[in-house]
Structures are given as C-alpha cells and as structure tokens.
C-alpha cells in the first residue's frame, strides 16, 4: 500500500484499520499490551504515526476497540453454544464456552493476564455480572450469582481443566449447582488416569 492509499475512505480505510488492528494484536502477543507503543504499531502496520492516530484515534481507543470486538466475539460464541438450552445445561455450556472463547482470543487473553480483570471489557463489574447472568440463564435476585459465574470463568481461563470433558464435569458438578438452576444430568469426573 502506498502512502496515498491510507488517505482514501471507504473499503480501503476499513482495510487500513484492520491492518492496524492486526499489527496491534501481533505486537500485544509478542510484547504485551502495556509494552506496545503506538509508534511500534504504526511501524508494523506500515503507516505513519499521524495516520495511525487519524484512523484509530489513540492507543487507548485502539485497545478499547480490540477488547470490545473480542468481548463481542465471546458473547456471540456463548449465545450460539447455548441456543436451545435451559437451566443447568445452559449455565454449564455458557461457562465452558466463555472460558474457551476467552482463551482463544489473543488480545482478551493478554489483557486478562496483564490486568487480571475483565471489568474494563464490558463496562465495569455490574455490566460483566449482568451479562454473565443473562448468558447463563441465572435469574435469582442475588447479583452475587453473576460474580460467581465471572470468577468461575476466569479461573478456568487461568487454570483450564485437563481436557474439555473434565472441565465440563467440574463446572456441572461444582460451579453450576450453587446457581439453583434446574438440574441436568451431571457428567461424572473420571477417577484416576
């Protein structure tokens, strides 16, 4: 792309923004979010610093956009995985899917490793817990349900189960029952190797 290409609107502008997002994601994985500068992202994307700022606003705005996209992808994946399910089965599926989706998103996973919090992803702790309750189907008036779900997902992100079946059994046996949802058949944890 020549310098002039960066100045065009429309599809080329969208392509340029995607290129900056891709460069940022690569650098965040290599260096971490906190150690990646706007200048480094612009260099990796092949644009000037001025073009970087014109297209994405600021480094903070870029990070927010990438986290928002990542969070939306996690939510979409959970919604797809839980379609047609209810009760304990819905909660179990939502929790294991959310943990896997977060682990699969390099920017969100890097953000969590560096910050140890998802509050900034979805508008603060109230937004995160409300979303967790909605996605899992937890509906008791006690908002601590949402905090329990979020903490459970985060623990699975950091300390995943030995395999998906074991992780699902742990969630169904120990994470979902306190939510008071209708029971589904709980998979048994395998004992021994």
Buried (B, 14 or more C-beta within 10 A) or exposed (E): EEEEEBEEEEEBBEBBBEBBBEBBBBBBBEEEBEEBEBEBBBBBBBBBEEBBBBBBEEBEEBBBBBBEBBBEBBBEBBEEBBEEBEBBBBBBBBBBBBBBBBBEBBBBBBBBEEEEEBBBBBEEBEBBBBBBBBBBBBEEEEBEBBBBBBEBBBEBBEEBBEEEBBBBBBBBBEBBBEBEBEEBEBBEBEEEE
